[in-house]
Amino acid sequence: MNDIPEGHLCCGSAGTYNILQPDIARRLRERKVRTIERLRPDVIAAGNLGCIMQIATGTDLPAVHTVELIDWATGGPCPPVLREHRQEASNIASNPATHPETVTG
């Protein structure tokens, strides 16, 4: 678990902000996603569904609710988006000729 630098800055999804101010919301999302991706996480967790949806549209990393990770860590099921992401990574690793990019994690 890592704290996100500039964690206090909005991702651009505050209330109806992403609907009423889509250009500003997009720029805020891009800044937030760049900041997060610099940390090279395996997964992004947030406690707000609006933030999860906003951030997920700007990255290929899986984004889940914090409670999903806690549930999984204490014996619950793997969150569906993580299962899908792991399957995609496995498919790429097993067939590098069709997916030349490097998969880390």
C-alpha positions as CSV (number, residue, x, y, z in Angstrom):
1,M,0.0,0.0,0.0
2,N,1.3,3.4,-1.0
3,D,0.0,6.9,-0.3
4,I,-0.6,8.8,-3.5
5,P,1.4,12.0,-3.9
6,E,-1.1,14.9,-4.2
7,G,-3.7,12.6,-2.8
8,H,-5.7,15.6,-1.7
9,L,-6.3,16.7,-5.3
10,C,-9.6,15.6,-6.9
11,C,-9.7,13.1,-9.7
12,G,-12.3,15.1,-11.5
13,S,-15.4,13.2,-10.5
14,A,-16.7,15.3,-7.7
15,G,-20.5,15.2,-7.8
16,T,-21.7,16.2,-11.2
17,Y,-18.4,18.0,-12.0
18,N,-17.4,15.4,-14.6
19,I,-20.7,16.0,-16.4
20,L,-20.9,19.8,-16.1
21,Q,-17.1,20.5,-16.6
22,P,-15.9,17.5,-18.7
23,D,-12.8,19.2,-20.0
24,I,-11.5,20.2,-16.5
25,A,-12.6,16.8,-15.2
26,R,-10.6,15.0,-17.9
27,R,-7.5,17.1,-17.1
28,L,-7.8,16.3,-13.4
29,R,-8.2,12.6,-14.2
30,E,-5.2,12.6,-16.4
31,R,-3.1,14.3,-13.7
32,K,-4.3,11.9,-11.0
33,V,-3.7,8.8,-13.2
34,R,-0.2,9.9,-14.2
35,T,0.6,10.5,-10.5
36,I,-0.7,7.0,-9.6
37,E,0.9,5.2,-12.5
38,R,4.3,6.6,-11.5
39,L,4.1,4.5,-8.4
40,R,3.7,1.4,-10.6
41,P,0.9,-0.2,-8.6
42,D,-0.6,-3.6,-9.3
43,V,-4.0,-2.3,-8.4
44,I,-5.7,1.1,-7.6
45,A,-8.0,1.2,-4.6
46,A,-10.3,4.0,-3.6
47,G,-13.2,4.4,-1.2
48,N,-15.4,6.4,-3.5
49,L,-17.3,4.8,-6.4
50,G,-17.2,8.0,-8.4
51,C,-13.4,8.2,-8.1
52,I,-13.1,4.5,-9.0
53,M,-15.1,4.9,-12.2
54,Q,-13.3,8.2,-13.1
55,I,-9.8,6.8,-12.5
56,A,-10.6,3.5,-14.2
57,T,-11.5,5.2,-17.5
58,G,-8.0,6.7,-17.6
59,T,-5.8,3.7,-17.0
60,D,-5.4,0.0,-17.8
61,L,-4.7,-0.8,-14.2
62,P,-7.6,-2.4,-12.3
63,A,-9.4,-0.1,-9.9
64,V,-11.4,-1.5,-7.0
65,H,-13.1,-0.3,-3.8
66,T,-10.9,-0.5,-0.7
67,V,-13.4,-2.9,1.0
68,E,-13.0,-5.3,-1.9
69,L,-9.3,-5.6,-1.2
70,I,-9.9,-6.0,2.6
71,D,-12.5,-8.7,1.9
72,W,-10.1,-10.5,-0.5
73,A,-7.2,-10.2,2.0
74,T,-9.3,-11.8,4.8
75,G,-10.4,-14.8,2.7
76,G,-13.2,-13.4,0.5
77,P,-13.3,-13.8,-3.2
78,C,-10.9,-12.0,-5.6
79,P,-12.5,-8.9,-6.9
80,P,-13.8,-9.6,-10.5
81,V,-11.8,-6.8,-12.1
82,L,-8.6,-8.3,-10.6
83,R,-9.5,-11.8,-11.9
84,E,-10.0,-10.3,-15.4
85,H,-6.8,-8.3,-15.2
86,R,-4.8,-11.4,-14.0
87,Q,-6.3,-13.5,-16.9
88,E,-5.4,-10.9,-19.5
89,A,-1.8,-10.7,-18.1
90,S,-1.6,-14.5,-18.2
91,N,-2.8,-14.6,-21.8
92,I,-0.2,-12.0,-22.8
93,A,2.6,-13.9,-21.0
94,S,1.6,-17.2,-22.6
95,N,1.5,-15.7,-26.1
96,P,4.2,-13.0,-26.4
97,A,4.3,-13.2,-30.2
98,T,0.8,-11.5,-30.4
99,H,1.5,-9.1,-27.5
100,P,5.1,-7.8,-27.7
101,E,4.7,-5.4,-24.8
102,T,6.3,-6.4,-21.5
103,V,4.1,-7.3,-18.6
104,T,5.3,-6.6,-15.1
105,G,3.6,-7.1,-11.8
